[in-house]
């Protein structure tokens, strides 16, 4: 990983250009880190690697957080090591 393309949040880092798998199974590539013009909240801009290859935005903290799935905590998005 190139350190210039990483953003630290908590104990995890976001890799710009990295591939991630959503906990529901779909894969995405992180394109950019942006800021909301009103709140200055950091947003992850990412692209679906399926279907119409839509572009999405989600708050960085939400992108990196854990969610409960069947009584187990898992990351919402987990980087795919290639």
C-alpha positions in Angstrom: 0.0 0.0 0.0 1.1 3.5 -0.7 1.1 5.6 2.4 0.0 8.7 0.4 -3.2 6.8 -0.5 -4.2 5.9 3.1 -6.3 7.6 5.7 -6.3 6.5 9.3 -9.5 6.2 11.3 -9.3 4.5 14.6 -7.2 1.4 14.3 -8.0 0.9 10.6 -6.9 2.7 7.4 -8.7 3.5 4.2 -6.8 2.7 1.1 -7.7 5.0 -1.8 -7.7 2.8 -4.9 -8.3 -0.3 -2.8 -11.0 -2.9 -3.4 -13.5 -3.5 -0.6 -16.2 -6.0 0.0 -19.4 -4.9 1.7 -20.7 -7.2 4.4 -23.6 -8.2 2.1 -21.0 -9.5 -0.5 -20.8 -6.8 -3.2 -17.4 -5.4 -4.2 -16.4 -1.7 -4.6 -13.3 0.3 -5.3 -12.5 3.5 -3.3 -12.0 6.4 -5.6 -11.5 9.5 -3.3 -12.0 11.0 0.1 -14.0 14.2 -0.1 -15.5 16.7 2.4 -19.1 17.8 2.7 -19.2 21.5 1.7 -21.5 22.4 4.6 -20.4 20.2 7.5 -16.8 19.4 6.4 -17.6 15.7 7.3 -15.2 13.4 5.4 -17.0 11.2 2.8 -15.7 8.1 1.0 -16.4 8.2 -2.8 -16.6 4.7 -4.1 -17.6 2.8 -7.3 -19.5 -0.5 -7.5 -17.7 -3.2 -9.4 -21.0 -4.8 -10.6 -24.2 -3.8 -12.4 -24.2 -0.2 -13.7 -20.9 0.6 -11.8 -22.6 3.3 -9.9 -20.7 6.0 -7.9 -21.6 6.2 -4.2 -20.7 8.5 -1.2 -20.8 7.5 2.4 -19.4 9.2 5.6 -15.9 7.9 6.4 -16.9 6.8 9.9 -19.9 4.8 8.6 -17.7 3.2 5.8 -15.2 2.0 8.4 -17.6 1.0 11.2 -18.7 -2.4 12.4 -22.3 -3.6 12.1 -24.1 -6.5 13.8 -24.9 -9.4 11.5 -26.4 -12.5 13.2 -25.2 -11.5 16.7 -21.7 -11.0 15.4 -19.8 -7.7 14.7 -18.3 -7.4 11.3 -16.9 -4.5 9.4 -19.3 -2.8 7.0 -16.6 -2.8 4.3 -13.5 -5.0 4.5 -10.5 -4.5 2.2 -9.9 -7.3 -0.2 -6.2 -8.3 -0.3 -5.2 -9.3 -3.8 
